[in-house]
């Protein structure tokens, strides 16, 4: 299984930058990006 559990996500979430209050809104889920990286890394 390559997806982060909720408890694992809570550990790593503070390392990601918070969305800024201006400019384009974030359209991607950083958790899903990290899940994809772990998936590719395990192959």
Secondary structure, DSSP 8 states (H G I E B T S, - for coil): --S--HHHHHHHGGGS----SSSS---S-HHHHHHHHHHHHH-
